Amino acid sequence: MSKRAIIGYWLLILLPTALISGYAWHMLDKTGERLETTARETVQQHIRTIAEGIQLAVSGVQEELLTSLRQLPPENPLRELERWRDTNPLVRNIFIWSPPDMLQYPPEPPAATAEEQHFQTRYEGLFSGRIPWIAASRGLRPETPQYQLPAASARADRTADEVPGLKSPGPKASERQKVIRLARSSRKSSAAPSFDSAMPQGGWIPWFTENQLHLLGWTRSPAHGTIYGLELELIALLSRLLPDLSADFIETGTLILRDGQERVWHQVGGTPPEELPPSPAFAVSLSPALPHWQIVWYADSTGLGSGASRRGIQLMGGILLALFCAAVLLGTLLLTLHARRQWANARKKTTFVSNVSHELKTPLTSIRMYAELLESRRVTDRGKQQRYLDIIAKESRRLTRLVENVLDFARLEQGRKRYRMQPLALAPFIDECISAQSLRLAEAGFAVHSPPPESPVYVRADRDALKQIFLNLIDNSMKYAPQGHRLDLTVEQEGSLAIIRFRDYGPGIPPAQQHKIFEKFHRSDTSLTTRTPGSGLGLSIARGLARGMGGDVTYDPDILDGSCFKVILDRAEGKTA
Ligand code: ADP
């Protein structure tokens, strides 16, 4: 396969892979973005729903309390109000106020408790008649907190920013007394608004003082204009709202209920407040039920809005894409290697066919030539006739060996080779093989040394297969080591194995070639090999046959002057068949 063809195929695979990967990455990014937006919208929706639930719950409580106020018994309503305060955890303080500015209950100090004195101080603007009830109930925009200063001079309609004492602690006891006195004395003030019969029958006043929200509910008696009212206990109200604040998605962040001063009233989620980011991911206002209160959501570092889910998708997608690219590249690489091997094999097969044809043709030509000579009866000399007949016989044997090899190769390749395993005494078997080749060996000037083993060695083998192995190894020594003129054939025992060594004194096999010579069709790239006919099958067949009998043929790399092949077989106890 040419280099250009390989580059072409790789480009054909790499370009679409790169395009697909790029597009997939783009889609992944978009999907991650979309998922994150959807998840964020879902959480936002959840939080909005929670906020609506809280608003509904607060309005429900307020409506309930207002209805109760409206239904106060005309005779001794104070007793009923006191009972509520003492029994209903939602009621913190109660009051009765008559127009224009008469606070009937709680009583004046010292009869009032500390809490009642605080209560009067908190709502001094209302109780003194300086701030009309109607304005407090209706006119307050939820977004603009109306903070009430403890000082009598403070204007009730100032906003949080305008009020200098907003962040200051509540009034001291002495100041409180002063304020209450002022509130009660102000009823003589001519500026105090008179009772307006058109004012609403009741409502709720969100009142900001001492940096805190208070909720004051009131109803007016249509008969005599007296106002009955109560202050909500915010903590008790919140404890009713808390169940609304739990949700599954909270696992991915922190949900906080906080007031206008960013004070945390309740938190769901594990992150400590000091570790939260400076600004929340979302904030939903609880106005008008709880003006300036908010539910805020902080996504944790692995949660929504942090980009973590998108990064997670990108990471997973990236890994999958990398795997996809790696699989494509690996597949292409393996295919290329396989194709190259196939291509090399195909080339070797072609060479093999031409080599075998050449090897077949040479003995056939000799046989034909000498047979024709004899047939023509022109050779009358009996000595010559005998020599020609010997050549014909020798070349036929060579032909047979070659055909045997090719047939064995085909059987081995197709897994059809059958072995008739039997115990063989090695020494006589080796002698038999050598004497069968003695003529050829003698002609090539080869002396074979095969000292008999100290004690008889038996192997389990197929006679014909073992003969073929020995023949191939002897043939190779004669082909590739003719200058050594010597072949040593020795037998050793190693445990349960018998090792037969074929040692010649030729050029040997270079280390780089030693593992390749057993591959089928492989012929070493040396001038000697080029000069010598062969098919590259001899050693591959020898090893295949030996392995088929449970043994092996290996090359001994320790021999430096010549070659040494080892035939390894299982030993057997018994007699020669
Ligand atoms: P072939 O002899 O038909 O080429 P083989 O499988 O028998 O095929 O041998 C493979 C290669 O191993 C040969 O081409 C040769 O280069 C090398 N080889 C085998 N035997 C010897 C040896 N005794 N001495 C040197 N080289 C050898």
Residues whose N, C-alpha, C, O or C-beta is under 5 A from the ligand:
A	BS01	ADP	N476 S477 Y480 G506 G508 I509 I517 H522 R523 S524 T529 G534 S535 G536 L537 G538 L539 S540 S563
